[in-house]
Amino acid sequence: MANMYREIFATPGAMGLVIASYIARLPQAMIDIGIITMLVQQTGLYSLAGLVAGTFALANAFVSPQVSKFVDRWGQRRVLPFVTAFSTSMLLALIIAAHMKAPALLLFILAALAGTMPSMPSMIRARWTQLFRGKPQLSTAFSLDTVLTELVFITGAPLAIGLSICFFSEAGPLVAVLLLVIGVTVILLQRKTEPRVVVGISKNESSLLLIPGVRIIVLSLLAMGIVAGTIDVAVVAFANAQDWPASASFILAAYACGSIIAGLTFGAVNISLPMEKQLFAGALVTAVTSLLPVFSPDVYILSGLLFVAGMSFAPTMVVVMGIGSSIISSARVTEGLTWMTTGLSIGAALGSVLSGIAIDIYDARAGFGVASVAGVAMVIVVILGLRILSCNGSQSSSPGLQ
């Protein structure tokens, strides 16, 4: 295990990228929950807080791929400073407007404009791809990247909530804005890992979603997002039903720990099985393990079952990102990786909504049932797309795909 990660960290620029990526990712784990906490403290309206945060998330999901398209065309150093300046200005305007009790319509407009924030996870994954495209180290790099993402969400949300509760309501979002500026600056200082701009990209080039392999990857990540979003809501509901609301924190931590351990282990081995077959195996395990929580009698057993379920998440994410990076040309890698992130984000939001409806109608276990259905849907998507992914994998060395 040590040798694989030693190779990664021995690569010039890799250690700086790891440190910078953690800082740059924190804002995306803090802003949504920070907006919700801020508005709930100021207005007491959970519905308003959720809608404003949802507006930001939805705008970011659809705008960030367009931002990434400009990044592929002009480079991170030429695009990120301007986009970051605009999005952080809009976030600050949103914070000020909320503090001044501005009309709800203004909050929605500012939240949508703040959604122009660049997808820093995609910028970072593009750099890993630049370093290790076509090499076995890319899988290890993506494993490390996925683990960092898990750690960010474990620490980011509590940090945002704690700041707003312990100091003042705007503290969480304000620190997120500051960290975004610092993170982007530190990333841009990492010149050695910045993806090269490929000259000659057509401005009228068709959408990457028209590529069958990309659609399969995005749909697979949509299903994975539904599983993750469902588990978050269902765990809270289950903990409340057990009259132990605080237990939700360590239950979700067990799920994240399972993912982290499996991700680190997966990154340390070199599996010879074709990537599309690894994806099928990951989808199958995800479907099976997502069914386990339905039968949990108490929070202790649920923690154990979710630890097991979490062990499929990071490895499957690594495989999906690896396949995606081989399908998409190097000229459009940031845009493609952003569409993948968008699929995961939309799925998480959809999972939260669907599980909430199921829980309100039935109970917490019905919420876990939504995750099971999403797992089965992912298996179906992968089975239907195996031939396409296999063809893309065999052609990944051609100029059109590299």
N, C-alpha and C positions, 0 to 999 in steps of 0.2 A: 504494500500500500504506500509506503513512504516514498518508494522510487518514483512512482507516477507523479505524485505531487511535488517531489523534489525537481523533476524535470520542468514542471510548470513554473515554479518559483525561480528556477535558474535562468529562465528566459528574460532577457532585458526588458524592463518595463512592466513585467507581470505583477510584482509586489506592489508597485505604486498604483496599478489598476485595481487591485483588490481593495486597497485602502480607500481610494477615491470612489470606487463603486458603492461601498457601504455608505459613505456620506451622501452621495448623490441619490441613492435610493430612499433614504429615510423620509424625505418629504412626501413621496408618494404613499408611504404607509401612514403618514401623519395628517395629511391635508383633509381627506374625507372625514375621518373621525374628529379632527380638530374643528372643522366647520360645524359638525353636528353638536359637539360639546359646547362650542361657543354660543350657538344660536339657542340651544336648549337653556343654557344658563341665563341668557339675555331675555328670552321671550317665554320660556316654558312650553313652547310648541314643538313637540317632536315631529309632527307632520311637516311643518315649515322647514325645520332643520334637515329632515330627510330628503325633502324635495330639492332644496338648494344644493345639498351635497350630491344628490343624484344628477342634477343638472350639470354640475362640474364634471362628474365622472363620465356622463354620457357624451358631453362635448369633447372631453379629452380622448375618449375612445375613438371618435370618428375624425377628429382634427389631427391627432398625433401622427397617423400614417401619412397625411399630406405634408406635415412638417418634416417627417423622415424622408419623403421624396425629395424635398429641397436639400436636405443634408446629403443624400446620395449624389445630387447633381453639383453641389457647391462645396461640400465638405463641412465637418462639424465646427471648425474654427470660424467659418464665415457665417454660419446660420445660427448656432446655439446662443451666442451672446445677445443677438437682437430678439430672438423668440423668448429667451429667458427674461430679458428686461421687460418685454411687454406683458408676459404672463404674471411675473411677480408684481408688476405695477397694478394689474387688475386684481390680484389677490389682496394687495394692500388696500386698494380701493374698496374691495368687498368687506374687509375687516373694519375699515373706517365707517362705511355705510351701515354695517350692523351695529357698531358702537353708537352711531347717531340715530338709531331707530328709523332708518330709511324705509320707504315702501317696499313691500315684498317684490314687486316687479323689478325694481332696481337691483335687488339682491340676485334675482335670477339672471338678469342681463350680465352683471359683473361675474357671476359664477361661470356662465357660458364663455365669456371672453377669457377668463382665467384658465379655461380648459385647453387653451393653446399651449399649455406647458409641454415641453418636449418629453418623449418617452425615454427617460434615462436608462432603464433596463435594456431597451433596444440598442441605444448608443453603446452601452458597455458590451452587449453580446456581439455587436458588429466588430468591436475591437478584438474580442476573443477569436472571432472568425478570421479576422485579418491576420492574427498571429499564427493560427493553427489550421487554417482551411486545408482539408484533405489529409490531415495528420491524425493519428490516434489520440494525440494529446487534446484534441478539441472536445472529445467526450469528457475527459477529466476536467477541462476548463469549464464546460457547461455544468458539470456536477458541482463544482466549487461555486459557480455562479448561482445555481439553484439553492444551495445551502445558505449562501449569503442572503438571498431573497427571503428565505424562511426566518433567518435571524433578524432581518430588518423588520418583518411584520410582527415578530414576537416582542421586539423592543419599541418599535415606532408608535404603535397604537397606545400602549400604556404611557409612553412619554408624553404624547399629545394630550391625553386625558389628564394626567397628573399635573402638567404645567398649567392647564386651564383651571383646574380645581384648586391647586395650591397657591397660585398667584392671582391672575385675573383671567377673565373668560377668553380674551384675545391672545393669551400667551402661547397656547399650542400652535395656532396657525402662524403667528409671527415668527416663532422659532423655526417652523417648517419653511417659511419663506427665506429666512437667513441661511438655513442649511442647503436649500436649493441653490442659492447664489454661490455659496462656498463649494458645494459639490460640483457644479458645472465648471467653476473656475479651476478646481483641482484636476478635473477630467481633461480640460483643454490644455493644461500644462503638461499632460502626458503625451508628448509629441510622437514618441517612438511607437505607440500603439494605435495612433489615429488611422482609420481606414483611408486608403488612397482613393481619390476621385477618379472614376473611369471616364475618360473624355469620349464625347460623342453620344451621350444619352439623349434620346429624342424626347422633346417636351410633350409630344402627343402619344407617347407610348401607352399601350392599353393597360388596364388595371391588372395587377398581379393576381387578383381573385379569379380572373378568367383562366388561369393555369389550373388544370384539374388537380394536380398534386398539392398545390397551395390550398385549394378549397378543402381537400380532405384533412390537411393539417389543421386549418383554422376550425373546421367543424369538430375535429377530435379535441382540440383545446377548449372549444365552447362547451363540450360535454364535461371535460375535466373541471372547467370553471364552475359548472352547475353543481358538480359533486362537492367542491370546496365551499362554495357559497351556501349550499344546503346544510353542510355539517356545522358551519358557524352558527346558523340560526337554530337548528335542531338541538344542538348541545345546550344552548342557553335555555331553550324551552324544557328540555329534559331535566336540567339542573333545577329549574323552578318547580317542575312537577314533583321532584324529589325533596322539595323544601330545603334545598341547599344551593341557592343561587351562586354563591362564591365558588362552588366546585367547578363551574364552567371554565374557569381560568386554567386549572390544572388538567382538565380533560382535553381542552384544546392544545395545551402545551404538550400533552402526550402524543397527540396527532402530529404536531410539528416535529417533535423529537424523533418519532419513527421515520419521518420523511428525511430529516437531517442525517441520521445514522445510515439509512439506506443510500442516500445520495452520495455521502462520502465513500461508502464501500463500493458503490457502483463505479465511481470515478477512478477507483484504484485498480480495476480489473479491465482486461482487454477481451471482450466477448467476440468470438468469430461469427456468431449467428448474424445473418443479414439484418440490416436495420429495420426493414419493414416487418420481419418476423419478430424482432424484439418489441416493436410497437404493438403487434397483435398480442404477444404474451403480456405486455404491460396493461393493455386494455382489458384483457381477460381477468387478470389479477385484480385490477381496479373494480371491475364489475362484481366479482365474487366478494371481495373484502368490504365493499360499500354496503353489502346486504347484511353483514354481521351485526352492526349496531341496532338493527330492528329488534333483535332478540335479547338485548341487554336488560337485565332486571334492576341494576343499580349503577351508581356513578363509578364504582371501582372497576366493575367488569367492563363498563363502557370505555373507561380509560384504556384498559388493556386491548380491547377490540379496536379502538381507534389508533392505538399505537401500531398495531398490525396493519390496519388500513392505510395509515400514513406512509408505510414503507413502500407502497407502490407509487406514490405520487412523484417524488423527486426523480427516480430512475426513468419513469415514463416521460416526464417533462424533458429530461436530458435527451432521450431518444427522439422525441418529437422535434426538438430544436436542432438536433443533428441532421435529421432528414430534411427539415426546412432549409437549413443552411446549404445543403447539397443541391436542392432543387432550384433555389433562387440564384440568379447570376450575381457576381460580385459587384456589378454596377448598381444593383438595387437591393442589396442585402439589408440595409437599415430599414427600408420601407417594408420589406417582407417580414423581418423580425417584429416590426411594430404591429403589422396585421395579426401576427400570432399572439402577441400580447393583448391586442384588442379583443380577439376571440376569447381569451381566458377571462378578461375583465367583464365582458358582456355576459359570459356564462356565469360568473360569480354573482353579478347583479340579478340575473334571471333566476339563479338558484335560490337566492335570498327571498325573492318574491314568491316563487312557487312553493317553497317549503313553508313560508309564512302562511300562505293560503291553506295548505294541507294541514298545518298544525291548528289553525283556527277552526277548521271544519272537523277535524278528527282529534289527533293528539301529537305529542312529540315524536312518537315512533313513525307516524305517517310522514313527518318531515324527513326522516332517514330513508323512508321509502322512495322519496323523490330522487335521492342520490343513487339508489339502486337502479331506478329507471334510466337515469343519465348514464350510469356505467354500462348498462345493456346497449343503450343507443350508441355509445362510443365503440363498442365491439362491432356493432352492425356497420357503422361508418368505416371502420378499419377493414373489415372483411370485404366490403364493396370496393374499397380503394386499394386493396393489396396489389392487384395487377398493375395499376397505374403507378403506385409508389415503387414497385419493383422495376418497372421500365425506367422511371426517373433515376433510380439508383444506379442502374446499369449505364445510363447516359450521362452521369454527373461529370464525367471527364470531358464532355464535348464543350466547344466554345460557347454554345448558347446557354449552358447551364453553369459555367464557371465564371 
